[in-house]
Amino acid sequence: MRNKLNIEKYITTISKLDPLRNSKFKYDSARWVKLEPDFKKLIIDFEDKKINREEVIKAYSEYYSGKGDPIRAFMLTMIWGFADTGYGTHRTNSYVSVPSNIALIKSAIDAVNQNNLKVAFNDLKKIKGLGVSYITKVLYFATRGANQSNYALIYDIRVASSLVQLTTPKEIFDIVSVSPSSKFKDYEKYNALIHNLAIKNKIDAESLEMFLFNQEF
């Protein structure tokens, strides 16, 4: 049985990925038409345009430089993350319509800039319905926006599934169900794993994460 992440034969493929520019989704204003108006106006300049990772990172960078809005950055994260799923509007509205959640979002994004990922993770976890997949999207974009070299990475069910698929025989993988752990200590282990593998194989950590998400192996 394999006991390590088997990516050696995919290194060339991973190194050619361009997550900052090619990992992008369209903000379809018709699909998101019921988005809360006060928050919708924060991202009006992106309506019916494709949003890539680089642009979301820029929104966090602008906030950290004193020129942006943390909720604009959060909204772009949700638009990018939910993409064209049918429930993105409802879930995003449920997050931003609660005043205490707005405070938690801001405090989490501020905590990232203070290099306190655990506080940020736990603040976001207090938001009802915001799971580890979207918590880690915020942390990824925020740490990249804060220009942190050991940036956080997105950890969702597809990535978790790939981690098991690439370390386990097919006959075992086919009969199990996989979900990412929601514990911060496990998220730390995941980040360390991906960054260490990236350093070892001379690839970008976010490219490896994108490869795991794409599941093209």
MDTraj code that builds the backbone (N, CA, C; nanometers):
import mdtraj as md
import numpy as np

residues = "MET ARG ASN LYS LEU ASN ILE GLU LYS TYR ILE THR THR ILE SER LYS LEU ASP PRO LEU ARG ASN SER LYS PHE LYS TYR ASP SER ALA ARG TRP VAL LYS LEU GLU PRO ASP PHE LYS LYS LEU ILE ILE ASP PHE GLU ASP LYS LYS ILE ASN ARG GLU GLU VAL ILE LYS ALA TYR SER GLU TYR TYR SER GLY LYS GLY ASP PRO ILE ARG ALA PHE MET LEU THR MET ILE TRP GLY PHE ALA ASP THR GLY TYR GLY THR HIS ARG THR ASN SER TYR VAL SER VAL PRO SER ASN ILE ALA LEU ILE LYS SER ALA ILE ASP ALA VAL ASN GLN ASN ASN LEU LYS VAL ALA PHE ASN ASP LEU LYS LYS ILE LYS GLY LEU GLY VAL SER TYR ILE THR LYS VAL LEU TYR PHE ALA THR ARG GLY ALA ASN GLN SER ASN TYR ALA LEU ILE TYR ASP ILE ARG VAL ALA SER SER LEU VAL GLN LEU THR THR PRO LYS GLU ILE PHE ASP ILE VAL SER VAL SER PRO SER SER LYS PHE LYS ASP TYR GLU LYS TYR ASN ALA LEU ILE HIS ASN LEU ALA ILE LYS ASN LYS ILE ASP ALA GLU SER LEU GLU MET PHE LEU PHE ASN GLN GLU PHE".split()
xyz = np.array([
    [0.0843, -0.1199, 0.0000],
    [0.0000, 0.0000, 0.0000],
    [0.0881, 0.1253, 0.0000],
    [0.0519, 0.2233, -0.0813],
    [0.1277, 0.3472, -0.0843],
    [0.1067, 0.4245, 0.0452],
    [0.2096, 0.4924, 0.0894],
    [0.1968, 0.5687, 0.2134],
    [0.2465, 0.7120, 0.1987],
    [0.2673, 0.7573, 0.0766],
    [0.3033, 0.8968, 0.0542],
    [0.2293, 0.9480, -0.0680],
    [0.2185, 1.0805, -0.0757],
    [0.1449, 1.1413, -0.1858],
    [0.2197, 1.1176, -0.3157],
    [0.1575, 1.0459, -0.4051],
    [0.2217, 0.9997, -0.5276],
    [0.2048, 1.1029, -0.6398],
    [0.2895, 1.2072, -0.6416],
    [0.2764, 1.3132, -0.7417],
    [0.3956, 1.3202, -0.8371],
    [0.4946, 1.2349, -0.8165],
    [0.6186, 1.2457, -0.8936],
    [0.5947, 1.2493, -1.0440],
    [0.5072, 1.1643, -1.0931],
    [0.4864, 1.1583, -1.2383],
    [0.4028, 1.2751, -1.2919],
    [0.3508, 1.3576, -1.2005],
    [0.2682, 1.4706, -1.2433],
    [0.3387, 1.6054, -1.2296],
    [0.4637, 1.6044, -1.1903],
    [0.5352, 1.7298, -1.1626],
    [0.5359, 1.8240, -1.2827],
    [0.5609, 1.7725, -1.4015],
    [0.5625, 1.8573, -1.5212],
    [0.4259, 1.9207, -1.5431],
    [0.3216, 1.8423, -1.5267],
    [0.1848, 1.8934, -1.5420],
    [0.1558, 2.0025, -1.4404],
    [0.1934, 1.9780, -1.3165],
    [0.1683, 2.0754, -1.2091],
    [0.2449, 2.2049, -1.2334],
    [0.3699, 2.1927, -1.2770],
    [0.4539, 2.3109, -1.2967],
    [0.4027, 2.4015, -1.4087],
    [0.3204, 2.3459, -1.4977],
    [0.2672, 2.4244, -1.6095],
    [0.1361, 2.4945, -1.5744],
    [0.0802, 2.4624, -1.4583],
    [-0.0450, 2.5258, -1.4179],
    [-0.0219, 2.6728, -1.3814],
    [-0.1225, 2.7536, -1.4048],
    [-0.1133, 2.8970, -1.3735],
    [-0.2377, 2.9359, -1.2933],
    [-0.2419, 2.8965, -1.1646],
    [-0.3641, 2.9178, -1.0860],
    [-0.4056, 3.0632, -1.0724],
    [-0.3114, 3.1558, -1.0667],
    [-0.3478, 3.2961, -1.0468],
    [-0.4305, 3.3518, -1.1615],
    [-0.4042, 3.3050, -1.2820],
    [-0.4750, 3.3573, -1.3983],
    [-0.5758, 3.2601, -1.4595],
    [-0.5495, 3.1307, -1.4489],
    [-0.6366, 3.0332, -1.5150],
    [-0.7445, 2.9724, -1.4262],
    [-0.7327, 2.9924, -1.2958],
    [-0.8373, 2.9458, -1.2042],
    [-0.9364, 3.0609, -1.1884],
    [-1.0393, 3.0616, -1.2735],
    [-1.1298, 3.1768, -1.2775],
    [-1.2733, 3.1334, -1.3068],
    [-1.3670, 3.2174, -1.2642],
    [-1.5088, 3.1888, -1.2826],
    [-1.5821, 3.3179, -1.3135],
    [-1.6878, 3.3068, -1.3901],
    [-1.7654, 3.4254, -1.4281],
    [-1.8630, 3.4651, -1.3179],
    [-1.8672, 3.5941, -1.2907],
    [-1.9677, 3.6488, -1.2004],
    [-2.0910, 3.6801, -1.2843],
    [-2.1831, 3.5856, -1.2896],
    [-2.3057, 3.5985, -1.3679],
    [-2.4070, 3.6790, -1.2861],
    [-2.4270, 3.8029, -1.3233],
    [-2.5130, 3.8916, -1.2449],
    [-2.6577, 3.8435, -1.2413],
    [-2.7007, 3.7732, -1.3450],
    [-2.8379, 3.7211, -1.3464],
    [-2.8546, 3.6100, -1.2427],
    [-2.7533, 3.5257, -1.2319],
    [-2.7592, 3.4169, -1.1340],
    [-2.7504, 3.4704, -0.9916],
    [-2.6813, 3.5825, -0.9745],
    [-2.6612, 3.6421, -0.8423],
    [-2.7512, 3.7634, -0.8197],
    [-2.8589, 3.7748, -0.8949],
    [-2.9426, 3.8952, -0.8943],
    [-3.0014, 3.9247, -0.7556],
    [-3.0237, 3.8220, -0.6740],
    [-3.0860, 3.8423, -0.5430],
    [-2.9848, 3.8677, -0.4308],
    [-2.8619, 3.8932, -0.4689],
    [-2.7596, 3.9254, -0.3696],
    [-2.7985, 4.0536, -0.2963],
    [-2.7756, 4.0553, -0.1640],
    [-2.8113, 4.1728, -0.0834],
    [-2.7551, 4.2999, -0.1475],
    [-2.8426, 4.3991, -0.1808],
    [-2.8005, 4.5199, -0.2543],
    [-2.6808, 4.5943, -0.1959],
    [-2.6770, 4.6078, -0.0624],
    [-2.5676, 4.6835, -0.0006],
    [-2.4321, 4.6178, -0.0233],
    [-2.4321, 4.4878, -0.0402],
    [-2.3067, 4.4152, -0.0608],
    [-2.2797, 4.3940, -0.2097],
    [-2.3869, 4.3848, -0.2842],
    [-2.3754, 4.3686, -0.4294],
    [-2.3023, 4.4872, -0.4920],
    [-2.3276, 4.6066, -0.4382],
    [-2.2668, 4.7270, -0.4960],
    [-2.1155, 4.7304, -0.4742],
    [-2.0667, 4.6541, -0.3762],
    [-1.9228, 4.6508, -0.3493],
    [-1.8442, 4.5853, -0.4626],
    [-1.9125, 4.5017, -0.5394],
    [-1.8436, 4.4263, -0.6452],
    [-1.9068, 4.4500, -0.7818],
    [-1.9757, 4.5618, -0.7960],
    [-2.0476, 4.5908, -0.9200],
    [-1.9549, 4.5968, -1.0413],
    [-1.8285, 4.6321, -1.0183],
    [-1.7339, 4.6427, -1.1296],
    [-1.6970, 4.5068, -1.1885],
    [-1.7352, 4.3980, -1.1213],
    [-1.7035, 4.2641, -1.1715],
    [-1.8237, 4.1940, -1.2358],
    [-1.9384, 4.2611, -1.2407],
    [-2.0573, 4.1973, -1.2950],
    [-2.0350, 4.1490, -1.4389],
    [-2.0717, 4.0226, -1.4612],
    [-2.0619, 3.9573, -1.5916],
    [-1.9195, 3.9501, -1.6466],
    [-1.8243, 3.9507, -1.5555],
    [-1.6834, 3.9330, -1.5926],
    [-1.6275, 3.8107, -1.5212],
    [-1.5213, 3.7575, -1.5763],
    [-1.4551, 3.6449, -1.5111],
    [-1.3622, 3.6977, -1.4022],
    [-1.3674, 3.6323, -1.2878],
    [-1.2839, 3.6705, -1.1742],
    [-1.1794, 3.5621, -1.1529],
    [-1.0516, 3.5989, -1.1577],
    [-0.9473, 3.4997, -1.1326],
    [-0.8877, 3.5185, -0.9937],
    [-0.8030, 3.4263, -0.9541],
    [-0.7443, 3.4328, -0.8202],
    [-0.6658, 3.5621, -0.7989],
    [-0.5956, 3.6047, -0.9006],
    [-0.5122, 3.7235, -0.8904],
    [-0.5947, 3.8458, -0.8514],
    [-0.7160, 3.8560, -0.9083],
    [-0.8010, 3.9720, -0.8804],
    [-0.8578, 3.9669, -0.7387],
    [-0.8868, 3.8464, -0.6904],
    [-0.9360, 3.8344, -0.5531],
    [-0.8238, 3.8685, -0.4545],
    [-0.7056, 3.8184, -0.4828],
    [-0.5886, 3.8508, -0.3988],
    [-0.5679, 4.0025, -0.3940],
    [-0.5838, 4.0671, -0.5075],
    [-0.5652, 4.2129, -0.5153],
    [-0.6614, 4.2856, -0.4211],
    [-0.7845, 4.2340, -0.4087],
    [-0.8831, 4.2979, -0.3211],
    [-0.8363, 4.2944, -0.1759],
    [-0.7750, 4.1839, -0.1356],
    [-0.7210, 4.1754, 0.0008],
    [-0.5989, 4.2668, 0.0159],
    [-0.5137, 4.2693, -0.0851],
    [-0.3952, 4.3564, -0.0810],
    [-0.4350, 4.5021, -0.0666],
    [-0.5393, 4.5415, -0.1398],
    [-0.5866, 4.6800, -0.1334],
    [-0.6375, 4.7133, 0.0069],
    [-0.7066, 4.6183, 0.0691],
    [-0.7537, 4.6428, 0.2055],
    [-0.6360, 4.6574, 0.3014],
    [-0.5400, 4.5686, 0.2894],
    [-0.4245, 4.5740, 0.3796],
    [-0.3402, 4.6999, 0.3595],
    [-0.3491, 4.7571, 0.2419],
    [-0.2741, 4.8802, 0.2155],
    [-0.3546, 5.0053, 0.2519],
    [-0.4752, 4.9838, 0.3040],
    [-0.5585, 5.0954, 0.3479],
    [-0.6462, 5.1558, 0.2414],
    [-0.6562, 5.0880, 0.1255],
    [-0.7320, 5.1450, 0.0139],
    [-0.8565, 5.0649, -0.0217],
    [-0.8800, 4.9537, 0.0492],
    [-0.9900, 4.8663, 0.0115],
    [-1.0852, 4.8364, 0.1255],
    [-1.1774, 4.7452, 0.0980],
    [-1.2824, 4.7081, 0.1924],
    [-1.2744, 4.5570, 0.2167],
    [-1.2675, 4.5129, 0.3429],
    [-1.2564, 4.3700, 0.3692],
    [-1.3775, 4.2906, 0.3223],
    [-1.4956, 4.3532, 0.3245],
    [-1.6162, 4.2810, 0.2830],
    [-1.6204, 4.2674, 0.1303],
    [-1.5636, 4.3641, 0.0598],
    [-1.5511, 4.3493, -0.0862],
    [-1.4637, 4.2274, -0.1164],
    [-1.3531, 4.2143, -0.0432],
    [-1.2648, 4.0997, -0.0635],
    [-1.3373, 3.9694, -0.0321],
    [-1.4135, 3.9692, 0.0773],
    [-1.4903, 3.8495, 0.1152],
    [-1.5934, 3.8161, 0.0085],
    [-1.6641, 3.9163, -0.0415],
    [-1.7669, 3.8939, -0.1434],
    [-1.7064, 3.8357, -0.2707],
    [-1.5919, 3.8867, -0.3124],
    [-1.5260, 3.8321, -0.4309],
    [-1.4839, 3.6871, -0.4087],
    [-1.4442, 3.6558, -0.2846],
    [-1.4082, 3.5185, -0.2509],
    [-1.5281, 3.4271, -0.2672],
    [-1.6436, 3.4726, -0.2211],
    [-1.7654, 3.3915, -0.2321],
    [-1.8087, 3.3759, -0.3783],
    [-1.8025, 3.4850, -0.4535],
    [-1.8401, 3.4782, -0.5955],
    [-1.7489, 3.3805, -0.6679],
    [-1.6193, 3.3927, -0.6441],
    [-1.5216, 3.3024, -0.7072],
    [-1.5456, 3.1590, -0.6628],
    [-1.5724, 3.1399, -0.5359],
    [-1.5858, 3.0052, -0.4823],
    [-1.7139, 2.9348, -0.5248],
    [-1.8259, 3.0041, -0.5167],
    [-1.9534, 2.9410, -0.5530],
    [-1.9726, 2.9344, -0.7033],
    [-1.9085, 3.0277, -0.7750],
    [-1.9138, 3.0290, -0.9227],
    [-2.0590, 3.0195, -0.9707],
    [-2.0891, 2.9162, -1.0502],
    [-2.2232, 2.9063, -1.1092],
    [-2.3132, 2.8063, -1.0383],
    [-2.2792, 2.7722, -0.9134],
    [-2.3684, 2.6845, -0.8381],
    [-2.4984, 2.7588, -0.8093],
    [-2.6051, 2.6872, -0.7926],
    [-2.7350, 2.7508, -0.7768],
    [-2.7637, 2.8053, -0.6379],
    [-2.6756, 2.7742, -0.5421],
    [-2.7037, 2.8145, -0.4041],
    [-2.6083, 2.9219, -0.3512],
    [-2.5235, 2.9746, -0.4357],
    [-2.4251, 3.0729, -0.3917],
    [-2.4861, 3.1996, -0.3352],
    [-2.5906, 3.2491, -0.4008],
    [-2.6543, 3.3725, -0.3550],
    [-2.7139, 3.3547, -0.2161],
    [-2.7898, 3.2474, -0.1986],
    [-2.8554, 3.2227, -0.0693],
    [-2.7542, 3.2109, 0.0443],
    [-2.6499, 3.1339, 0.0207],
    [-2.5512, 3.1130, 0.1273],
    [-2.4730, 3.2400, 0.1579],
    [-2.4352, 3.3122, 0.0532],
    [-2.3605, 3.4364, 0.0753],
    [-2.4458, 3.5369, 0.1514],
    [-2.5732, 3.5482, 0.1120],
    [-2.6643, 3.6380, 0.1832],
    [-2.6767, 3.5990, 0.3306],
    [-2.6786, 3.4685, 0.3572],
    [-2.6929, 3.4227, 0.4953],
    [-2.5716, 3.4617, 0.5792],
    [-2.4562, 3.4730, 0.5153],
    [-2.3350, 3.5130, 0.5876],
    [-2.3339, 3.6626, 0.6164],
    [-2.3612, 3.7421, 0.5140],
    [-2.3423, 3.8881, 0.5276],
    [-2.4630, 3.9612, 0.5854],
    [-2.5778, 3.8942, 0.5960],
    [-2.6980, 3.9609, 0.6483],
    [-2.6998, 3.9674, 0.8005],
    [-2.6049, 3.9020, 0.8653],
    [-2.5958, 3.9030, 1.0120],
    [-2.4837, 3.9983, 1.0530],
    [-2.5172, 4.1085, 1.1207],
    [-2.4153, 4.2087, 1.1581],
    [-2.2948, 4.1509, 1.2319],
    [-2.3185, 4.0560, 1.3209],
    [-2.2059, 3.9974, 1.3957],
    [-2.1113, 3.9215, 1.3041],
    [-2.1639, 3.8688, 1.1939],
    [-2.0786, 3.7986, 1.0971],
    [-1.9848, 3.8946, 1.0257],
    [-2.0334, 4.0143, 0.9974],
    [-1.9499, 4.1158, 0.9329],
    [-1.8299, 4.1468, 1.0219],
    [-1.8549, 4.1574, 1.1526],
    [-1.7462, 4.1835, 1.2472],
    [-1.6476, 4.0682, 1.2508],
    [-1.6994, 3.9446, 1.2438],
    [-1.6125, 3.8265, 1.2447],
    [-1.5276, 3.8193, 1.1176],
    [-1.5880, 3.8517, 1.0050],
    [-1.5146, 3.8502, 0.8777],
    [-1.3994, 3.9501, 0.8831],
    [-1.4297, 4.0709, 0.9284],
    [-1.3254, 4.1741, 0.9366],
    [-1.2158, 4.1353, 1.0359],
    [-1.2554, 4.0835, 1.1526],
    [-1.1550, 4.0477, 1.2528],
    [-1.0673, 3.9321, 1.2029],
    [-1.1265, 3.8402, 1.1276],
    [-1.0496, 3.7284, 1.0728],
    [-0.9485, 3.7764, 0.9702],
    [-0.9933, 3.8633, 0.8814],
    [-0.9040, 3.9155, 0.7777],
    [-0.7932, 3.9994, 0.8409],
    [-0.8259, 4.0737, 0.9452],
    [-0.7243, 4.1505, 1.0178],
    [-0.6250, 4.0575, 1.0877],
    [-0.6749, 3.9483, 1.1436],
    [-0.5886, 3.8521, 1.2131],
    [-0.4866, 3.7912, 1.1175],
    [-0.5276, 3.7670, 0.9946],
    [-0.4346, 3.7150, 0.8943],
    [-0.3187, 3.8115, 0.8753],
    [-0.3505, 3.9393, 0.8662],
    [-0.2458, 4.0393, 0.8458],
    [-0.1522, 4.0503, 0.9656],
    [-0.1998, 4.0030, 1.0815],
    [-0.1178, 4.0006, 1.2027],
    [-0.0496, 3.8646, 1.2199],
    [-0.0592, 3.7837, 1.1140],
    [0.0045, 3.6516, 1.1102],
    [-0.0502, 3.5573, 1.2181],
    [-0.1800, 3.5703, 1.2456],
    [-0.2443, 3.4833, 1.3437],
    [-0.3536, 3.4027, 1.2745],
    [-0.3117, 3.2975, 1.2063],
    [-0.4036, 3.2177, 1.1254],
    [-0.5059, 3.1443, 1.2116],
    [-0.4649, 3.1015, 1.3296],
    [-0.5566, 3.0272, 1.4166],
    [-0.6745, 3.1141, 1.4588],
    [-0.6477, 3.2391, 1.4964],
    [-0.7549, 3.3311, 1.5338],
    [-0.8478, 3.3534, 1.4146],
    [-0.7893, 3.3746, 1.2971],
    [-0.8691, 3.3961, 1.1764],
    [-0.9576, 3.2757, 1.1473],
    [-0.9008, 3.1569, 1.1539],
    [-0.9736, 3.0326, 1.1288],
    [-1.0908, 3.0200, 1.2262],
    [-1.0635, 3.0421, 1.3530],
    [-1.1673, 3.0252, 1.4555],
    [-1.2756, 3.1319, 1.4471],
    [-1.2385, 3.2541, 1.4089],
    [-1.3397, 3.3589, 1.3905],
    [-1.4348, 3.3212, 1.2768],
    [-1.3797, 3.2777, 1.1658],
    [-1.4622, 3.2408, 1.0509],
    [-1.5487, 3.1183, 1.0810],
    [-1.4965, 3.0306, 1.1636],
    [-1.5700, 2.9087, 1.1994],
    [-1.6957, 2.9403, 1.2801],
    [-1.6997, 3.0583, 1.3421],
    [-1.8157, 3.0989, 1.4213],
    [-1.9338, 3.1407, 1.3337],
    [-1.9082, 3.1601, 1.2043],
    [-2.0147, 3.2017, 1.1121],
    [-2.0958, 3.0794, 1.0712],
    [-2.2222, 3.0792, 1.1058],
    [-2.3094, 2.9643, 1.0782],
    [-2.3139, 2.9323, 0.9289],
    [-2.2855, 2.8070, 0.8961],
    [-2.2940, 2.7620, 0.7578],
    [-2.1664, 2.7765, 0.6781],
    [-2.0677, 2.8475, 0.7318],
    [-1.9414, 2.8667, 0.6605],
    [-1.8482, 2.7509, 0.6956],
    [-1.8350, 2.6566, 0.6040],
    [-1.7557, 2.5374, 0.6292],
    [-1.6088, 2.5564, 0.5975],
    [-1.5324, 2.4511, 0.6218],
    [-1.3873, 2.4585, 0.6052],
    [-1.3472, 2.4933, 0.4615],
    [-1.4240, 2.4486, 0.3645],
    [-1.3931, 2.4788, 0.2247],
    [-1.3874, 2.6295, 0.1999],
    [-1.4856, 2.7026, 0.2523],
    [-1.4912, 2.8470, 0.2287],
    [-1.4089, 2.9246, 0.3307],
    [-1.3944, 2.8708, 0.4501],
    [-1.3033, 2.9320, 0.5467],
    [-1.1625, 2.9364, 0.4879],
    [-1.1200, 2.8248, 0.4310],
    [-0.9831, 2.8181, 0.3789],
    [-0.9663, 2.8961, 0.2489],
    [-1.0736, 2.9182, 0.1768],
    [-1.0647, 3.0067, 0.0602],
    [-1.0323, 3.1491, 0.1058],
    [-1.1033, 3.1938, 0.2091],
    [-1.0761, 3.3280, 0.2638],
    [-0.9318, 3.3360, 0.3131],
    [-0.8880, 3.2340, 0.3849],
    [-0.7523, 3.2348, 0.4400],
    [-0.6465, 3.2306, 0.3300],
    [-0.6728, 3.1554, 0.2249],
    [-0.5783, 3.1511, 0.1125],
    [-0.5623, 3.2896, 0.0508],
    [-0.6749, 3.3488, 0.0118],
    [-0.6682, 3.4783, -0.0549],
    [-0.6132, 3.5866, 0.0366],
    [-0.6499, 3.5797, 0.1643],
    [-0.6021, 3.6813, 0.2590],
    [-0.4517, 3.6703, 0.2824],
    [-0.4017, 3.5492, 0.3012],
    [-0.2574, 3.5336, 0.3235],
    [-0.1783, 3.5700, 0.1989],
    [-0.2336, 3.5413, 0.0826],
    [-0.1665, 3.5826, -0.0416],
    [-0.1707, 3.7342, -0.0541],
    [-0.2845, 3.7939, -0.0159],
    [-0.2966, 3.9399, -0.0202],
    [-0.2037, 4.0076, 0.0773],
    [-0.1732, 3.9383, 0.1872],
    [-0.0803, 3.9911, 0.2872],
    [0.0643, 3.9600, 0.2501],
    [0.0816, 3.8972, 0.1349],
    [0.2147, 3.8653, 0.0816],
    [0.2958, 3.7755, 0.1749],
    [0.2281, 3.6770, 0.2330],
    [0.2948, 3.5822, 0.3218],
    [0.3506, 3.4653, 0.2404],
    [0.4779, 3.4366, 0.2573],
    [0.5406, 3.3298, 0.1784],
    [0.4840, 3.1926, 0.2136],
    [0.4538, 3.1718, 0.3409],
    [0.3965, 3.0440, 0.3845],
    [0.2441, 3.0582, 0.3882],
    [0.1886, 3.0941, 0.2724],
    [0.0455, 3.1247, 0.2657],
    [-0.0411, 3.0007, 0.2889],
    [-0.1628, 3.0268, 0.3373],
    [-0.2603, 2.9201, 0.3591],
    [-0.3105, 2.8700, 0.2241],
    [-0.3644, 2.7485, 0.2245],
    [-0.4112, 2.6878, 0.1000],
    [-0.5569, 2.6450, 0.1129],
    [-0.6250, 2.6387, 0.0009],
    [-0.7650, 2.5967, -0.0010],
    [-0.7736, 2.4466, 0.0280],
    [-0.8647, 2.4116, 0.1162],
    [-0.8817, 2.2716, 0.1543],
    [-1.0303, 2.2367, 0.1481],
    [-1.0702, 2.1757, 0.0377],
    [-1.2106, 2.1389, 0.0225],
    [-1.2246, 1.9888, -0.0016],
    [-1.3445, 1.9440, -0.0275],
    [-1.3706, 1.8009, -0.0381],
    [-1.2996, 1.7385, -0.1580],
    [-1.2839, 1.8138, -0.2674],
    [-1.2142, 1.7600, -0.3843],
    [-1.0657, 1.7401, -0.3555],
    [-1.0061, 1.8372, -0.2870],
    [-0.8642, 1.8268, -0.2510],
    [-0.8443, 1.7114, -0.1531],
    [-0.9320, 1.7030, -0.0534],
    [-0.9222, 1.5946, 0.0444],
    [-0.9357, 1.4586, -0.0242],
    [-1.0285, 1.4497, -0.1169],
    [-1.0491, 1.3257, -0.1911],
    [-0.9248, 1.2877, -0.2715],
    [-0.8615, 1.3870, -0.3326],
    [-0.7407, 1.3616, -0.4115],
    [-0.6260, 1.3136, -0.3237],
    [-0.6150, 1.3707, -0.2043],
    [-0.5087, 1.3289, -0.1126],
    [-0.5212, 1.1794, -0.0813],
    [-0.6439, 1.1338, -0.0620],
    [-0.6656, 0.9915, -0.0329],
    [-0.6463, 0.9078, -0.1585],
    [-0.6965, 0.9574, -0.2701],
    [-0.6874, 0.8824, -0.3959],
    [-0.5427, 0.8583, -0.4379],
    [-0.4561, 0.9554, -0.4075],
    [-0.3163, 0.9450, -0.4493],
    [-0.2280, 0.8729, -0.3478],
    [-0.2879, 0.8276, -0.2382],
    [-0.2101, 0.7555, -0.1373],
    [-0.2681, 0.6183, -0.1049],
    [-0.3770, 0.5835, -0.1716],
    [-0.4510, 0.4622, -0.1373],
    [-0.4840, 0.3819, -0.2625],
    [-0.4788, 0.2505, -0.2562],
    [-0.5178, 0.1677, -0.3710],
    [-0.6619, 0.1961, -0.4127],
    [-0.6894, 0.1867, -0.5416],
    [-0.8218, 0.2193, -0.5952],
    [-0.9331, 0.1382, -0.5301],
    [-0.9053, 0.0113, -0.5023],
    [-1.0116, -0.0713, -0.4460],
    [-1.0519, -0.0259, -0.3062],
    [-0.9624, 0.0450, -0.2381],
    [-0.9960, 0.1022, -0.1078],
    [-1.0643, 0.2374, -0.1260],
    [-1.0055, 0.3207, -0.2119],
    [-1.0614, 0.4546, -0.2337],
    [-1.2065, 0.4478, -0.2801],
    [-1.2377, 0.3510, -0.3643],
    [-1.3724, 0.3406, -0.4215],
    [-1.4811, 0.3106, -0.3190],
    [-1.4442, 0.2671, -0.2015],
    [-1.5468, 0.2293, -0.1041],
    [-1.5456, 0.3184, 0.0208],
    [-1.4789, 0.4323, 0.0113],
    [-1.4782, 0.5247, 0.1243],
    [-1.5329, 0.6610, 0.0825],
    [-1.5770, 0.7379, 0.1806],
    [-1.6226, 0.8748, 0.1591],
    [-1.5273, 0.9674, 0.2332],
    [-1.4841, 1.0731, 0.1668],
    [-1.3801, 1.1595, 0.2231],
    [-1.4288, 1.3031, 0.2373],
    [-1.3999, 1.3634, 0.3498],
    [-1.4276, 1.5053, 0.3736],
    [-1.3082, 1.5673, 0.4457],
    [-1.2818, 1.6954, 0.4234],
    [-1.1699, 1.7604, 0.4936],
    [-1.2007, 1.7784, 0.6415],
    [-1.1020, 1.7633, 0.7242],
    [-1.1191, 1.7864, 0.8670],
    [-1.1462, 1.9346, 0.8919],
    [-1.2290, 1.9619, 0.9914],
    [-1.2606, 2.1014, 1.0249],
    [-1.1794, 2.1510, 1.1441],
    [-1.0788, 2.0735, 1.1858],
    [-0.9950, 2.1124, 1.2991],
    [-0.8764, 2.1952, 1.2506],
    [-0.8464, 2.3025, 1.3214],
    [-0.7363, 2.3885, 1.2798],
    [-0.6033, 2.3140, 1.2802],
    [-0.5792, 2.2297, 1.3787],
    [-0.4522, 2.1571, 1.3857],
    [-0.4328, 2.0672, 1.2626],
    [-0.5417, 2.0139, 1.2100],
    [-0.5324, 1.9323, 1.0890],
    [-0.5107, 2.0196, 0.9657],
    [-0.5713, 2.1372, 0.9674],
    [-0.5494, 2.2306, 0.8570],
    [-0.4033, 2.2742, 0.8524],
    [-0.3428, 2.2950, 0.9695],
    [-0.1998, 2.3257, 0.9758],
    [-0.1168, 2.2138, 0.9144],
    [-0.1536, 2.0893, 0.9444],
    [-0.0814, 1.9734, 0.8902],
    [-0.0946, 1.9687, 0.7387],
    [-0.2140, 1.9994, 0.6892],
    [-0.2372, 2.0012, 0.5441],
    [-0.1500, 2.1063, 0.4771],
    [-0.1498, 2.2285, 0.5326],
    [-0.0673, 2.3351, 0.4753],
    [0.0801, 2.2970, 0.4740],
    [0.1273, 2.2381, 0.5845],
    [0.2675, 2.1972, 0.5925],
    [0.2985, 2.0895, 0.4896],
    [0.2082, 1.9942, 0.4735],
    [0.2261, 1.8860, 0.3759],
    [0.2423, 1.9411, 0.2344],
    [0.1502, 2.0279, 0.1955],
    [0.1515, 2.0801, 0.0580],
    [0.2728, 2.1696, 0.0346],
    [0.3051, 2.2565, 0.1293],
    [0.4218, 2.3435, 0.1131],
    [0.5517, 2.2626, 0.1086],
    [0.5626, 2.1620, 0.1931],
    [0.6832, 2.0793, 0.1932],
    [0.6986, 2.0017, 0.0626],
    [0.5888, 1.9498, 0.0116],
    [0.5930, 1.8790, -0.1165],
    [0.6297, 1.9745, -0.2294],
    [0.5775, 2.0960, -0.2224],
    [0.6063, 2.1957, -0.3253],
    [0.7549, 2.2313, -0.3252],
    [0.8103, 2.2518, -0.2069],
    [0.9537, 2.2834, -0.1958],
    [1.0376, 2.1675, -0.2473],
    [1.0026, 2.0468, -0.2059],
    [1.0776, 1.9274, -0.2455],
    [1.0782, 1.9088, -0.3965],
    [0.9659, 1.9381, -0.4614],
    [0.9525, 1.9135, -0.6051],
    [0.9680, 2.0402, -0.6895],
    [1.0044, 2.1511, -0.6237],
    [1.0291, 2.2783, -0.6942],
    [0.9078, 2.3234, -0.7757],
    [0.7924, 2.3195, -0.7118],
    [0.6693, 2.3668, -0.7739],
    [0.6014, 2.4634, -0.6772],
    [0.5026, 2.5375, -0.7256],
    [0.4294, 2.6290, -0.6388],
    [0.3235, 2.5526, -0.5598],
    [0.3103, 2.5862, -0.4323],
    [0.2125, 2.5174, -0.3478],
    [0.0704, 2.5352, -0.4007],
    [0.0364, 2.6546, -0.4488],
    [-0.0992, 2.6770, -0.4988],
    [-0.1237, 2.6021, -0.6298],
    [-0.0175, 2.5739, -0.7054],
    [-0.0318, 2.4920, -0.8258],
    [-0.0618, 2.3472, -0.7886],
    [0.0032, 2.2989, -0.6832],
    [-0.0244, 2.1636, -0.6357],
    [-0.1669, 2.1542, -0.5835],
    [-0.2107, 2.2556, -0.5109],
    [-0.3500, 2.2567, -0.4626],
    [-0.4487, 2.2576, -0.5788],
    [-0.4208, 2.3355, -0.6824],
    [-0.5081, 2.3402, -0.7995],
    [-0.5105, 2.2048, -0.8696],
    [-0.3951, 2.1404, -0.8788],
    [-0.3858, 2.0071, -0.9397],
    [-0.4733, 1.9072, -0.8625],
    [-0.4657, 1.9118, -0.7304],
    [-0.5460, 1.8220, -0.6477],
    [-0.6960, 1.8511, -0.6660],
    [-0.7303, 1.9787, -0.6798],
    [-0.8703, 2.0150, -0.7012],
    [-0.9197, 1.9671, -0.8381],
    [-0.8369, 1.9843, -0.9411],
    [-0.8774, 1.9479, -1.0775],
    [-0.9012, 1.7981, -1.0934],
    [-0.8276, 1.7172, -1.0167],
    [-0.8405, 1.5708, -1.0206],
    [-0.8161, 1.5142, -1.1605],
    [-0.7222, 1.5736, -1.2300],
    [-0.6905, 1.5238, -1.3651],
    [-0.5683, 1.4321, -1.3580],
    [-0.5897, 1.3144, -1.2997],
    [-0.4823, 1.2163, -1.2873],
    [-0.5416, 1.0763, -1.3017],
])
top = md.Topology()
chain = top.add_chain()
for i, resn in enumerate(residues, 1):
    res = top.add_residue(resn, chain, resSeq=i)
    for name in ("N", "CA", "C"):
        top.add_atom(name, md.element.get_by_symbol(name[0]), res)
traj = md.Trajectory(xyz[None], top)
